[in-house]
Amino acid sequence: MKAGRLAAVLREQKILLIILGIVVVLAVARPVFVSTENLFNILFQVSITSIIGIGMTFLMIGADFDLSVGSNMVFATTVAILLEGLGGGLNLVAAVLAATVAGFVNGVFVAKLKINSFITTLSMMFFLRGLVLVFTNKKTISGSAEHLFAFGYGSLFGVIPYPVVAAAVLLVIFGLVLSRTVLGRNLYALGSNVKAARMFGIEVAGLKIFAFSLTGFLCGLSGIVLLSRLNSASGTYGMDTGLDVISGVLLGGVSLTGGEGSIFKAFQGILLLGVLSNAMIALHITPYLQQVIKGLLLIAVVSLDSYQAKAAEYR
């Protein structure tokens, strides 16, 4: 009985155990890795992908995904810089609204026009990236909103970076929405069996549009966080963000086929990628080999989940 419980705990907490293992190894090999400054640096690095990961988790639980999140994030950053003349923070509102509209359009194409999410969001990815390149004239443009630096570089109690605090608050709020509300239950039902969801009166199209719009909204917020640190926008920013978010969410156990996963498990997967990336930099592993290692880790974890799911079916 105890052995069975231990095995269940190991399966349930495998991502946290992998993270702990990396931290222990690096604490010995590179003691600076476990310094307070570096640990909070890791948390900041994953704060942006974590915010977007909330929306991606909603989508993937509903059996969809969004490849355009990186482009949408940078699109929001670009809009915020170009509209700085509005003043009063209206440029930030406009930026988040623009990103939300892009997500809404994705949702309409998927839910109403029945175009699959891969084609829809891939097209949106190219469209938004193209707009950014046009608006910036293929250059890096800079903003003048120094007041945002107080958020980007400030910290709560002089310790916890504000972007990390913002990401944590959003994770808690939407984690509760997903696990404790009718909306969350409907989303799980949608991802598990769309036909059954319709039979039970769930508004499938509206739920899908909401999930895509929410993802766009969170991309907008991430774009503002990015702006608060870099104070610039470029068509080269966020090129790998979409794949990083999807990979992290998958590592956290959210199923591409829908109906399974949680916000906090998704965060664990994103955190694992952040810790791993930081560790490989500390060990001076080349960027190309880093991609290989990340790919192997993703294949290993997803394969293990698939094996465990199939084994459970035969018990």
C-alpha positions in Angstrom: 0.0 0.0 0.0 2.8 2.4 1.0 4.7 1.6 -2.2 1.6 2.3 -4.3 1.1 5.6 -2.6 4.7 6.5 -3.1 4.5 5.6 -6.8 1.4 7.8 -7.1 3.1 10.7 -5.5 6.1 10.3 -7.8 3.9 10.3 -10.8 1.9 13.3 -9.6 4.9 15.4 -8.6 7.4 14.3 -11.2 7.9 17.8 -12.6 8.6 19.3 -9.2 11.0 16.5 -8.5 12.9 17.1 -11.8 13.1 20.8 -10.9 14.4 19.9 -7.4 17.0 17.6 -8.9 18.3 20.3 -11.3 18.5 22.8 -8.4 20.4 20.3 -6.2 22.9 19.5 -8.9 23.5 23.1 -9.8 23.8 24.1 -6.1 26.9 21.8 -6.1 28.2 22.6 -9.5 27.5 26.3 -9.6 26.6 27.7 -6.2 25.7 31.1 -7.6 22.7 29.3 -9.3 20.8 29.1 -6.0 21.5 32.7 -5.0 18.4 34.8 -4.2 19.1 37.1 -7.1 19.3 34.3 -9.6 16.3 32.4 -8.3 14.1 35.6 -8.6 15.7 36.2 -12.0 14.4 32.8 -13.1 10.9 33.6 -11.8 10.9 36.9 -13.7 12.0 35.1 -16.9 9.0 32.7 -16.6 6.5 35.4 -15.5 5.8 36.4 -19.1 5.4 32.9 -20.4 3.4 32.0 -17.3 0.8 34.8 -18.0 0.4 33.6 -21.6 0.4 30.0 -20.3 -2.8 30.7 -18.4 -4.6 31.4 -21.6 -2.9 28.5 -23.4 -4.1 26.1 -20.6 -7.7 27.3 -21.0 -7.4 26.7 -24.8 -5.7 23.3 -24.5 -8.2 22.0 -21.9 -10.8 22.9 -24.5 -8.9 21.0 -27.2 -7.5 24.0 -29.0 -4.2 25.9 -29.0 -2.8 29.2 -30.2 0.5 29.5 -32.2 0.2 33.3 -32.5 0.8 34.2 -28.9 4.3 35.4 -29.3 3.4 37.6 -32.3 0.4 38.9 -30.4 2.5 39.8 -27.4 4.9 41.8 -29.5 2.0 43.4 -31.4 0.7 44.7 -28.1 4.1 46.1 -27.2 4.4 47.8 -30.6 0.9 49.4 -30.3 1.7 50.6 -26.8 4.8 52.4 -28.1 3.2 53.9 -31.2 0.3 55.3 -29.2 2.3 56.8 -26.4 1.0 60.2 -27.4 -2.4 59.4 -26.1 -1.2 59.8 -22.5 -2.9 58.7 -19.3 -2.1 55.1 -19.9 -4.6 54.9 -22.8 -1.9 53.5 -25.0 -1.6 50.5 -22.6 -5.3 50.0 -22.7 -5.3 50.2 -26.5 -2.5 47.7 -26.6 -4.3 45.1 -24.5 -7.5 45.7 -26.4 -5.8 45.2 -29.7 -4.3 41.9 -28.5 -7.7 40.8 -27.2 -9.3 41.6 -30.5 -6.7 39.4 -32.3 -7.6 36.6 -29.9 -11.3 37.2 -30.5 -10.8 37.0 -34.2 -9.0 33.7 -33.8 -11.9 32.4 -31.8 -14.5 33.5 -34.4 -12.6 31.7 -37.1 -12.3 28.5 -35.1 -15.7 28.4 -33.5 -17.9 30.0 -36.1 -16.1 29.4 -39.4 -14.9 25.9 -38.3 -11.3 26.5 -39.4 -9.0 24.4 -37.2 -6.9 26.2 -34.6 -3.6 25.3 -36.3 -4.4 27.0 -39.6 -6.2 29.9 -37.9 -3.5 30.8 -35.4 -0.6 30.1 -37.8 -2.1 32.6 -40.2 -2.7 35.1 -37.3 0.9 34.6 -36.2 2.2 35.6 -39.7 -0.3 38.4 -40.0 0.6 40.0 -36.6 4.3 39.5 -37.1 4.0 41.2 -40.5 2.1 44.1 -39.0 4.9 44.6 -36.4 7.5 44.6 -39.1 5.6 47.2 -41.1 4.9 49.4 -38.1 8.5 49.3 -37.0 9.9 49.5 -40.5 11.9 46.3 -39.6 13.8 48.2 -36.9 13.8 48.2 -33.1 11.7 51.1 -31.9 12.0 52.5 -28.4 9.4 54.0 -26.1 9.6 56.9 -23.7 7.4 55.6 -20.8 10.0 55.5 -18.1 7.3 55.3 -15.5 6.8 51.7 -16.6 10.3 50.9 -15.4 9.0 51.3 -11.8 6.9 48.3 -12.4 9.4 46.3 -14.6 12.4 46.8 -12.3 10.6 47.4 -9.0 10.0 44.8 -6.4 7.6 44.1 -3.5 9.3 44.5 -0.2 12.5 45.1 -2.2 12.7 41.4 -2.9 10.0 40.0 -5.2 9.9 41.6 -8.7 6.5 43.2 -9.5 6.1 41.1 -12.7 6.5 38.0 -10.6 3.8 39.2 -8.2 1.5 40.0 -11.1 2.0 36.6 -12.7 1.3 34.9 -9.3 -1.9 36.8 -8.8 -3.2 35.9 -12.2 -2.2 32.3 -11.7 -4.2 32.1 -8.5 -7.3 33.9 -9.9 -7.5 31.9 -13.1 -6.6 28.7 -11.4 -9.6 29.2 -9.1 -11.8 30.1 -12.1 -10.8 26.9 -13.9 -11.2 24.6 -10.9 -14.1 26.1 -8.9 -16.5 27.7 -11.4 -19.1 26.5 -13.9 -17.0 28.1 -16.6 -14.1 25.8 -15.7 -16.3 22.7 -15.6 -17.8 23.5 -18.9 -14.4 23.9 -20.4 -13.3 20.5 -19.2 -16.5 19.0 -20.6 -15.9 20.7 -23.9 -12.4 19.3 -24.2 -13.5 15.8 -23.1 -16.4 15.4 -25.5 -17.7 18.3 -27.6 -20.8 16.4 -28.7 -21.8 15.6 -25.1 -21.1 19.2 -24.1 -23.6 20.4 -26.7 -26.1 17.8 -25.5 -25.8 19.2 -22.0 -26.5 22.7 -23.3 -23.0 24.2 -23.2 -22.5 27.1 -25.6 -19.5 25.6 -27.3 -18.9 28.4 -29.8 -19.1 31.1 -27.1 -16.8 29.1 -24.8 -14.2 28.7 -27.5 -14.3 32.4 -28.4 -14.0 33.3 -24.8 -10.9 31.1 -24.4 -9.2 32.6 -27.5 -10.1 36.2 -26.4 -8.8 35.5 -22.9 -5.5 34.3 -24.4 -5.3 37.5 -26.5 -6.0 39.6 -23.4 -3.2 37.8 -21.5 -0.8 38.3 -24.5 -1.6 42.0 -24.2 -0.7 42.0 -20.5 2.5 40.1 -21.2 3.3 42.6 -23.9 3.1 45.4 -21.3 5.3 43.5 -18.9 7.8 43.0 -21.7 7.7 46.8 -22.4 8.2 47.6 -18.8 11.6 45.9 -19.0 12.8 46.5 -22.5 11.1 49.8 -23.4 11.3 48.7 -27.0 9.6 46.6 -29.7 11.0 44.6 -32.6 9.8 42.1 -35.1 12.4 39.7 -33.8 11.0 39.7 -30.2 8.9 36.7 -29.1 9.9 34.4 -32.0 10.0 31.3 -29.8 7.4 32.3 -27.2 4.5 30.3 -28.7 6.5 27.1 -28.7 8.0 27.7 -25.3 4.5 28.2 -23.8 3.0 25.2 -25.5 6.0 23.0 -24.5 5.8 24.2 -20.9 2.0 23.6 -20.7 2.5 20.1 -22.2 5.3 19.4 -19.7 2.8 20.3 -17.0 0.5 17.5 -18.0 -2.1 19.5 -20.0 -3.3 17.2 -22.8 -3.4 18.4 -26.4 -6.6 16.3 -26.9 -8.4 18.4 -24.2 -10.2 17.8 -21.0 -7.2 17.3 -18.7 -4.8 19.6 -16.8 -4.7 22.6 -14.5 -3.2 26.1 -14.3 -0.8 25.1 -11.5 0.5 22.0 -13.3 1.0 24.1 -16.4 3.0 26.6 -14.4 5.2 23.8 -13.1 6.0 22.8 -16.7 6.8 26.4 -17.7 9.0 26.8 -14.5 10.8 23.6 -15.4 11.8 25.0 -18.8 12.9 28.3 -17.1 15.0 26.5 -14.6 16.5 24.2 -17.2 17.3 27.1 -19.5 19.0 29.0 -16.7 20.9 25.9 -15.6 22.2 25.2 -19.1 23.4 28.8 -19.4 25.2 28.5 -16.0 26.9 25.3 -17.3 27.9 27.1 -20.6 26.0 24.7 -22.8 25.7 26.1 -26.3 22.3 27.4 -27.5 22.0 24.7 -30.2 22.5 21.9 -27.7 20.1 23.6 -25.3 17.3 23.2 -28.0 18.2 19.5 -28.3 18.0 18.9 -24.6 14.7 20.7 -24.3 13.3 18.6 -27.2 14.4 15.4 -25.6 12.9 16.4 -22.2 9.6 17.2 -23.8 9.5 13.9 -25.7 10.5 12.0 -22.5 7.9 13.6 -20.3 5.0 13.5 -22.8 5.8 9.8 -23.6 5.8 8.9 -19.9 2.4 10.6 -19.5 1.1 8.6 -22.5 2.5 5.4 -21.2 0.9 6.0 -17.7 -2.4 6.8 -19.3 -2.5 3.7 -21.3 -1.3 1.6 -18.4 -4.2 3.0 -16.3 -6.7 1.9 -19.0 -5.7 -1.7 -18.6 -5.9 -1.8 -14.8 
